[in-house]
Amino acid sequence: MPLGEGKKLFGDRPVLGGFDNSIKGLLYTGTKEEIQQNVRDLIDEAGKKGVILGADCTVPRDIPYDHLRWVIEAERDY
């Protein structure tokens, strides 16, 4: 379910998501530009209030830490 739809479904309750948590997902395989554009798209769709950007409750153990930093950077700068 897209993050924006989850936000509507749960109303005032926080929602978590936006990224696939597999090694085939954008968070694992994407470039800085792709990941940061996805962050902006997610914020445009669901807003900032009550939204936690993430990849389910886990990420692959060998995910490059830079990929996680890019998400934080894009959200902070948006």
N, C-alpha and C positions, 0 to 999 in steps of 0.2 A: 504494500500500500504506500503510495507517495506520502511524503512527510506532511504536505499541506492537507491531504485528506485525513490523515491521522489527527492533525490539529483540530480539524472541524469535528471529527467524531468524538474526541475526548474533551472538547470545549476548553475550559480553564485549566485543565490538568496538563502538566508538562509531557512532551513527547520527545522520544529519542530516535534518531535515525538519519537517513540521508545518504549513507554510503553502504555499499556491499562490503561484507567482511571477508570475502574470499580472495585468494591469490589472483583471481581473474578480474576482480573489481577495480574500479577507477582509483580508489584510495591506494591500492597496492601497485598498480601498473601505470597510473597517470603521470603526466608531466606537471610541473608546478602550475603552468597556465591552465591546464585542464582541471586540476583539482581546485584551484582558486576560483575558476569560473563556475564550477559546480557549487561551491560555497555561496557565491553571490546569487545563483539561481535558486538555491534552497531558501535563502533568506527572503528573496523576492516572493517566493511561493508561500512560505509559512510564517514569515516575520521573525523577530528576535525574541519576543516575549514568550516564555513557556516552551522554548525549543532548545534541545541539546543536540548539537551535531555530532554524529558518531556513526559507528559501524556495528550495530547491534551491541552486544556487551563485550565483545572481544575483537581483536585484530590478529592477523597472523604474527607469530613470534618473530619472524625475520623481516617485518615491514621496515623500510627505511624510516628512521625517526624524522628526517626532513619532511616526509610526506605529511606527518602529523603536525609538524610546525607550520607547514604551508596552510593547513586548515585554520589553525589558530591565527596566523598572520592575516589571512584574508577576512576572517570574521571580525577581527579587531579593527582592520582598516576600512571595513565597509560601512 
